[in-house]
Amino acid sequence: MTTRPTSVAEDSRLIGRALAELRDATGLGLAFGGVVTAEGQVRLDEFAGVTKGALRGVGLAFGQGLGGKVVALRRPMAVNDYVASERISHHYDRVITAEGLRAMVAVPVVVCRTVRGVLYGAVRQVVPLGDRAVQAVADAARDLEQELAVRDEVARRLAWLSERAAAAEPAPGPMTPQWELVREAYADLRSLAGQLTDSEARQQFDVACEKLAAAGHSAPGDSRAPMLSPRELDVLACVAVGRSNADAAIELGIGVETVKSYLRSATRKLGSRSRLEAVVAARRLGLLP
């Protein structure tokens, strides 16, 4: 197992969100799951649906039970009757029986070849789970993998960029090669962060970017600076490193007209007459590095 780029608590929170969305979409009796520890143990901490509490906090060993087996195999598995299945070990029959679960599917969440979590969908009847239910759990896991991968890369780049910004000499409007590298990487980072679907993660990123942008200034940012939206800053960061409207649209995954709209709005808020003036003003106010 490799070290997580971001915290276990954040992984657990995103798993909980995915499970809530999964149950709302499918009506499964119970959607549950949790993170996989560095030792390969599945920790069942997240639940969506009616639960008796028998599974909460249970740790599943690598290779054991349904969850432990999908971690070992790195692929989904489904059973029509958990306690009668011959395909899994039965170390956890007691808690499964106490919870009243019978048919279930488990899907591993794999990011960069590391199993980060497991999602389950379960019902309290002995029935074959339909293809739609199984696919819904698999789709939820794939969506979560994408979210975690983007978040990890954002965290990695942000850490790298913060180190470079700290090493560069702060000055009003720095034009050194080091700062040009920081600005280019900053624009790329904001483009990537636009793929984050979790609002809390995006808010945390925006706060970090505010600190990073201020790092290029020997004086604190102007408290009278206008409030630009995250998307306006995304567009302005692209423009600041010479991206055309079309290039910015591709990087941010939005339309060219939408880019123009954000740019007009940012330019107006900054009291500028052109995109270049807007960039200069944003840097002067500590909104961009």
Summary of the structure (lengths in Angstrom):
residues: 289
radius of gyration: 23.6
end to end distance: 36.1
largest distance: 72.5
contacts: 950
relative contact order: 0.10
helix: 52%
strand: 12%
